């Protein structure tokens, strides 16, 4: 059984949702960043970490990719053009949505107050809104899910980022993204992970 080190209200949620979608058993070990438990599994004190037997894996997207490949779900096969397209969207989401949200968090509550740049928020909000519009356009071309007719890793990542943006009071998302997020958040696997 997998062990997930982290909290539901963190990037660990992505891993929990992935495990639920894949139908894999796991235990959630609640640990906050820089806690003793988190540091025992990642010297940087970051969450999440995934314990799989003797292996300890870190970084939410690396863990998701590992699980998708290992269990053959929510991903295109490695070495295919479809996988390259999926990876391109995944990396774009990390660069253009996740990174903006993380920078906002750092300058809101993570960094010591003297290092924070509160004025950066307006720029981050504008960039996020621009990128959300781009994602909405990609979604319009792709169909029900960002990769077409099946849910995949980038959908989980995108919906988590959009939820994070909502919680951080970023500008309103396009209606198409709201509908997309609502539909994916209604999935039994999402609800099971959120209820942990």
C-alpha positions as CSV (number, residue, x, y, z in Angstrom):
1,X,0.0,0.0,0.0
2,X,1.2,3.5,-0.9
3,X,1.8,6.1,1.8
4,X,1.3,9.7,0.9
5,X,3.0,12.3,3.1
6,X,1.2,15.6,3.1
7,X,-2.1,17.2,3.5
8,X,-5.3,17.4,1.5
9,X,-5.0,21.1,1.2
10,X,-1.7,21.1,-0.6
11,X,-0.2,19.7,-3.8
12,X,-0.5,16.3,-2.2
13,X,-4.2,16.4,-3.2
14,X,-3.1,15.8,-6.8
15,X,-1.5,12.5,-5.7
16,X,-4.5,11.5,-3.7
17,X,-6.8,12.2,-6.6
18,X,-4.6,10.3,-9.0
19,X,-4.5,7.3,-6.6
20,X,-8.3,7.4,-6.3
21,X,-8.7,7.5,-10.1
22,X,-6.4,4.6,-10.5
23,X,-8.2,2.6,-7.8
24,X,-5.0,2.1,-5.7
25,X,-5.0,1.7,-1.9
26,X,-3.1,4.3,0.1
27,X,-2.7,5.8,3.5
28,X,-2.5,9.5,4.0
29,X,0.1,10.5,6.6
30,X,-0.8,14.1,7.5
31,X,2.3,16.2,7.5
32,X,2.8,19.9,6.9
33,X,5.8,21.5,5.1
34,X,9.0,21.5,7.1
35,X,7.5,19.3,9.8
36,X,9.5,16.5,11.2
37,X,7.5,13.9,9.2
38,X,7.9,15.8,5.9
39,X,11.6,16.3,6.5
40,X,12.1,12.6,7.3
41,X,10.9,11.9,3.7
42,X,12.3,14.9,1.9
43,X,15.4,16.8,3.3
44,X,13.9,20.0,1.8
45,X,10.8,19.5,4.1
46,X,8.5,19.8,1.1
47,X,5.3,17.9,0.6
48,X,4.1,15.6,-0.9
49,X,6.2,12.5,-0.7
50,X,5.1,9.1,-1.8
51,X,6.4,6.0,-0.1
52,X,6.3,2.9,-2.3
53,X,8.1,0.1,-0.5
54,X,11.7,1.2,0.0
55,X,11.3,4.1,-2.5
56,X,10.5,7.6,-1.5
57,X,9.4,9.9,-4.3
58,X,8.9,13.6,-4.2
59,X,7.3,16.4,-6.3
60,X,3.6,16.0,-7.0
61,X,3.9,15.9,-10.8
62,X,6.8,13.4,-10.8
63,X,4.7,11.2,-8.4
64,X,1.7,11.5,-10.6
65,X,3.7,10.6,-13.7
66,X,5.2,7.6,-11.9
67,X,1.8,6.3,-10.8
68,X,0.2,6.8,-14.2
69,X,3.1,5.0,-15.9
70,X,3.2,2.2,-13.3
71,X,-0.5,1.5,-13.4
72,X,-1.1,2.3,-17.1
73,X,-3.8,4.8,-16.5
74,X,-4.5,8.6,-17.0
75,X,-1.6,8.8,-19.4
76,X,-0.6,8.2,-23.0
77,X,2.1,5.5,-23.3
78,X,5.7,6.6,-22.9
79,X,7.6,7.0,-26.2
80,X,4.5,8.0,-28.2
81,X,3.6,11.3,-29.9
82,X,0.5,11.5,-27.7
83,X,2.7,11.3,-24.6
84,X,4.9,14.1,-25.9
85,X,1.8,16.2,-26.4
86,X,0.5,15.3,-22.9
87,X,3.9,16.1,-21.4
88,X,4.0,19.5,-23.3
89,X,0.7,20.5,-21.7
90,X,1.7,19.2,-18.3
91,X,4.9,21.3,-18.4
92,X,3.0,24.3,-19.7
93,X,0.6,24.0,-16.7
94,X,3.5,23.9,-14.3
95,X,5.2,26.9,-15.9
96,X,2.2,29.0,-16.6
97,X,-0.3,28.2,-13.8
98,X,1.3,26.4,-10.9
99,X,4.5,28.6,-10.9
100,X,2.3,31.8,-10.7
101,X,0.3,30.4,-7.9
102,X,3.3,29.3,-5.9
103,X,5.0,32.7,-6.4
104,X,1.8,34.3,-5.1
105,X,1.8,32.0,-2.1
106,X,5.5,32.8,-1.3
107,X,4.8,36.5,-1.4
108,X,1.6,36.2,0.6
109,X,2.5,33.9,3.5
110,X,5.5,31.5,2.8
111,X,8.4,33.9,2.8
112,X,9.4,35.9,5.9
113,X,7.5,39.2,5.7
114,X,10.5,41.3,5.0
115,X,11.2,39.3,1.8
116,X,7.7,39.5,0.4
117,X,6.8,41.7,-2.5
118,X,3.0,42.4,-2.1
119,X,2.9,44.5,-5.3
120,X,3.7,41.4,-7.4
121,X,0.1,40.0,-7.0
122,X,-1.5,42.2,-9.6
123,X,1.1,41.0,-12.2
124,X,0.6,37.4,-11.2
125,X,-3.2,37.8,-11.4
126,X,-3.0,39.2,-15.0
127,X,-0.6,36.5,-16.2
128,X,-2.8,33.8,-14.7
129,X,-5.9,35.2,-16.3
130,X,-4.2,35.4,-19.7
131,X,-3.0,31.8,-19.3
132,X,-6.5,30.6,-18.2
133,X,-7.9,32.1,-21.4
134,X,-5.3,30.2,-23.4
135,X,-6.2,27.0,-21.6
136,X,-9.9,27.7,-22.3
137,X,-9.0,28.0,-26.0
138,X,-7.1,24.7,-25.9
139,X,-10.0,23.0,-24.1
140,X,-12.4,24.3,-26.8
141,X,-10.3,22.5,-29.4
142,X,-9.8,19.3,-27.4
143,X,-13.3,18.3,-26.2
144,X,-14.4,17.1,-22.8
145,X,-10.8,16.8,-21.4
146,X,-7.6,18.6,-22.3
147,X,-6.2,15.6,-24.1
148,X,-9.5,14.8,-25.9
149,X,-12.1,12.2,-24.9
150,X,-10.4,10.8,-21.8
151,X,-9.2,12.2,-18.5
152,X,-5.5,12.3,-18.0
153,X,-2.8,13.6,-15.7
154,X,-3.0,17.2,-17.1
155,X,-6.7,17.4,-16.2
156,X,-6.0,16.6,-12.6
157,X,-3.1,19.2,-12.5
158,X,-5.2,21.9,-14.2
159,X,-8.3,21.4,-12.0
160,X,-6.1,21.5,-8.9
161,X,-4.5,24.8,-10.1
162,X,-7.9,26.3,-10.8
163,X,-9.2,25.4,-7.4
164,X,-6.0,26.9,-5.8
165,X,-6.5,30.1,-7.8
166,X,-10.1,30.3,-6.6
167,X,-9.0,29.8,-3.0
168,X,-6.3,32.4,-3.4
169,X,-8.9,34.9,-4.7
170,X,-7.4,35.2,-8.2
171,X,-9.7,36.8,-10.8
172,X,-12.7,34.9,-12.0
173,X,-12.1,32.1,-14.5
174,X,-13.7,31.8,-17.9
175,X,-17.1,30.1,-17.8
176,X,-15.8,27.2,-19.8
177,X,-13.1,26.5,-17.2
178,X,-15.6,26.8,-14.4
179,X,-17.9,24.2,-16.1
180,X,-14.9,21.9,-16.8
181,X,-13.6,22.2,-13.2
182,X,-17.1,21.6,-11.8
183,X,-17.5,18.5,-14.0
184,X,-14.2,17.0,-12.9
185,X,-14.7,17.9,-9.3
186,X,-17.9,15.9,-9.3
187,X,-16.0,12.7,-10.2
188,X,-16.2,10.1,-7.4
189,X,-12.4,9.9,-7.2
190,X,-12.1,13.7,-6.7
191,X,-14.8,13.6,-3.9
192,X,-13.1,10.6,-2.2
193,X,-9.7,12.3,-2.2
194,X,-11.3,15.6,-0.9
195,X,-13.0,13.7,1.9
196,X,-9.8,12.3,3.4
